[in-house]
Amino acid sequence: MTTTLYDRPLFRLAGDQGMLMEFGETISPAIHGRIRAMLLALDRARLEGVVEFSPAYRSITLLYDPFVTSFDRLREELDGLFRESGEIILPTAEIVELPVCYGGRFGPDLAFVAETHQLATEDVIRLHSGPEYLVYMLGFSPGFPFLGGLPESLHTPRLESPRKRVPAGSVGIAGGQTGVYPIESPGGWQLIGRTPAKLFDYGRDRPFLLSAGNILKFKPIDEEEFAALASNDGESP
C-alpha cells in the first residue's frame, strides 16, 4: 500500500470545542512518525486554550476552550507547529516484551485461526510472535493497544457475535489487527492467547504499560510460566 502523507495537515471541525488534524490517508509508520513529532511539539508549545489532545492512526484530536481560542487561530498555530515539527528527532522507540500463553483455555480461537488459514497452531504462534509491532495508539478501553505489523497470513474476521466477557490480558485478532484486552470487557476478537502482564493498573505511577510509539514483541510461554508470572503479579490465572 502506498503511503500518502499530506504536505500540510487537514483541519476539520469536531464539534464546537474540538478539532481533527489529519496527516494522511493510510496507516503507516511514516505518518505515525509525523504524528509523534507533532505530539512532542504540542507538549513543548502548550498552546493557549488547548485542553487536551490524543493521537489516532492518522490524526490527532484536540479539545480546546472556545472562550480562550478559536478554530481559525488554532489552525494557524498548528500549521506553524507542523512545519517546525519536521525538524524534531524522535526518541528511540521503547521495546516492550509481552509474555503470552497461546491456545488452550487462554486462546479458545487459536484452532479456528489455524484452520481458516490452513496452518498448524504452532505456525500461527510462530507467525504471530515473530514480528515487532508498532503501537499506533491506545483506545477502546484503558490501555488497549492498536498495533501495526500483523502478518497478512493471519488476517482473520472477528467473531459474528461478540463475547460478553473477555478476560483481561487476552490477545486477539480482528481483521488485519491484533491487540490485547487490558481489562475484562465485551469483545469480538478471535482470542489466541493471554498474557499475565497488566497493561493497565491505576495504582501504578505509570498506569499504562504501553504508549503510542512503543515496539511490542510477543514471547510465547507455557501454562507453568504463566501461572508463575501471574502469581508474582498478585493475580490468579
C-alpha positions in Angstrom: 0.0 0.0 0.0 1.3 3.5 -0.9 1.9 5.8 2.0 0.1 9.2 1.5 1.5 11.8 3.9 0.0 15.2 3.4 2.3 18.2 2.8 0.1 20.1 5.2 -2.4 18.7 7.6 -6.2 18.9 7.0 -8.1 20.6 9.8 -11.7 19.6 10.4 -14.3 20.6 13.0 -15.1 18.1 15.7 -18.0 19.7 17.5 -17.9 23.2 19.0 -14.8 22.5 21.1 -12.9 20.0 19.0 -10.6 19.9 16.0 -9.4 16.9 14.0 -5.9 17.3 12.5 -5.4 14.7 9.7 -1.9 13.8 8.5 -2.5 11.3 5.7 -4.7 8.7 4.1 -3.2 5.4 5.2 -2.0 3.6 8.3 1.8 3.7 8.1 4.9 4.2 10.2 5.8 7.3 8.3 2.5 9.0 9.1 2.7 7.8 12.6 6.2 9.3 12.9 4.9 12.8 11.9 2.1 12.4 14.5 4.6 11.5 17.2 6.7 14.6 16.3 3.6 16.8 16.4 2.7 15.4 19.8 6.1 16.4 21.1 5.7 19.9 19.5 2.4 20.3 21.2 3.8 19.2 24.6 6.5 21.9 24.2 4.4 24.7 22.9 1.5 24.4 25.3 -0.8 26.5 23.1 -3.2 28.7 24.9 -6.7 27.3 25.1 -5.7 23.7 24.2 -7.2 21.5 26.9 -6.0 18.1 25.7 -5.1 16.1 22.6 -4.9 12.4 21.7 -3.4 10.5 18.7 -5.1 8.0 16.4 -3.8 6.0 13.4 -3.5 9.0 11.0 -4.8 12.0 13.0 -4.7 14.0 16.3 -7.9 15.1 18.0 -7.6 18.3 20.0 -10.1 19.7 22.6 -9.9 23.4 23.1 -11.6 26.1 25.1 -13.6 28.3 22.7 -13.6 31.2 25.2 -9.8 31.3 25.1 -9.0 30.5 21.4 -10.8 29.8 18.2 -10.7 27.2 15.4 -9.1 29.6 12.9 -6.5 30.9 15.4 -5.7 27.3 16.5 -5.4 26.1 12.9 -2.9 28.8 12.1 -0.8 28.0 15.2 -0.9 24.3 14.5 0.1 24.8 10.9 3.2 26.6 12.1 3.9 23.9 14.6 3.6 21.2 12.0 6.3 22.8 9.9 8.6 23.1 12.9 7.9 19.5 14.0 9.6 18.2 10.8 12.9 19.1 12.5 12.2 17.1 15.6 14.3 13.9 16.1 12.1 11.2 17.7 13.5 9.3 20.7 14.4 5.7 20.2 11.3 3.6 20.5 11.0 1.6 23.7 10.7 -2.1 23.1 8.3 -4.0 25.4 8.2 -7.8 25.5 4.9 -9.3 26.5 4.8 -13.0 27.6 1.8 -14.8 26.0 0.5 -18.3 26.7 -1.1 -19.3 23.3 -4.0 -21.7 22.9 -5.9 -23.9 25.4 -8.1 -22.2 27.8 -6.3 -18.9 27.2 -6.7 -19.0 23.4 -10.0 -20.6 22.5 -9.9 -19.4 18.9 -6.4 -20.4 18.1 -7.5 -23.6 16.3 -10.1 -21.6 14.3 -7.5 -19.2 13.1 -5.2 -22.0 12.2 -7.9 -23.9 10.3 -9.0 -20.7 8.5 -5.5 -20.3 7.0 -4.7 -24.0 6.7 -1.9 -23.7 9.2 -0.8 -25.7 12.2 -1.4 -24.0 15.5 2.4 -23.9 16.0 2.7 -21.9 12.8 0.1 -19.4 14.0 2.0 -18.9 17.2 5.3 -18.6 15.3 3.9 -16.1 12.8 2.1 -14.0 15.5 5.0 -13.9 17.9 7.6 -13.2 15.2 7.1 -9.5 14.2 7.9 -6.3 16.1 4.6 -4.5 16.4 4.3 -0.7 16.3 1.9 0.7 18.9 -0.1 3.3 16.9 -2.5 4.3 19.7 -4.4 3.3 22.8 -8.2 3.2 22.8 -11.4 1.2 23.1 -10.7 0.5 26.8 -7.9 1.9 29.1 -4.5 0.8 27.7 -5.8 -1.2 24.7 -3.0 -1.1 22.1 -3.9 -0.8 18.4 -0.9 -2.5 16.7 0.5 -2.5 13.2 2.5 -5.4 11.8 0.2 -8.4 11.9 1.3 -10.8 9.0 -1.3 -10.9 6.2 -1.4 -14.7 6.5 -3.1 -14.3 9.9 -5.8 -11.7 9.0 -9.0 -13.2 10.3 -12.5 -11.8 10.6 -13.8 -11.0 14.0 -16.5 -13.2 15.7 -20.0 -12.9 14.3 -21.3 -12.5 17.8 -19.1 -10.7 20.4 -18.4 -12.4 23.7 -20.0 -10.7 26.7 -16.8 -11.2 28.8 -13.3 -11.3 27.6 -10.7 -11.8 30.3 -8.0 -9.2 31.0 -4.8 -10.0 29.1 -6.5 -11.8 26.2 -4.6 -11.5 22.9 -6.8 -11.4 19.9 -7.0 -10.9 16.1 -9.7 -8.9 14.2 -9.3 -8.5 10.5 -5.8 -7.1 9.9 -5.3 -6.1 13.5 -4.0 -7.7 16.7 -4.4 -6.4 20.2 -4.5 -7.1 23.9 -7.5 -6.6 26.2 -6.2 -4.6 29.3 -9.3 -5.2 31.4 -12.2 -7.6 31.3 -14.8 -6.4 28.8 -17.0 -7.5 26.0 -15.3 -8.1 22.7 -15.5 -9.8 19.3 -11.9 -10.5 18.5 -10.6 -14.0 17.8 -8.8 -15.0 21.1 -5.5 -16.8 20.5 -3.7 -16.4 23.9 -3.4 -14.4 27.1 -0.7 -12.5 28.9 -0.3 -12.4 32.7 1.1 -8.9 32.4 -1.1 -5.9 33.5 -1.5 -3.5 30.7 -3.5 -1.1 32.9 -3.1 -0.6 36.6 -4.4 2.7 38.1 -2.3 2.0 41.2 1.0 2.4 39.3 2.8 5.7 38.8 2.5 4.9 35.1 -0.9 3.3 34.8 -0.5 2.2 31.2 2.2 -0.4 30.3 2.3 0.7 26.7 2.2 4.0 24.9 2.0 5.2 21.3 5.4 4.7 19.6 6.4 1.7 21.6 7.5 -1.5 19.8 5.8 -4.6 21.2 7.1 -8.2 20.9 5.1 -11.2 22.0 7.1 -14.0 23.7 5.4 -17.5 23.8 5.3 -19.1 27.3 3.7 -22.2 28.7 1.0 -22.5 31.3 3.5 -23.1 34.1 5.3 -19.9 33.3 2.0 -18.1 33.0 1.0 -19.3 36.5 4.3 -18.2 38.0 4.2 -14.7 36.4 0.6 -14.2 37.4 1.4 -15.3 40.9 4.2 -12.8 41.1 1.9 -10.1 39.9 -0.7 -11.0 42.6 -3.3 -12.4 40.1 -4.9 -15.7 39.7 -4.5 -17.4 36.3 
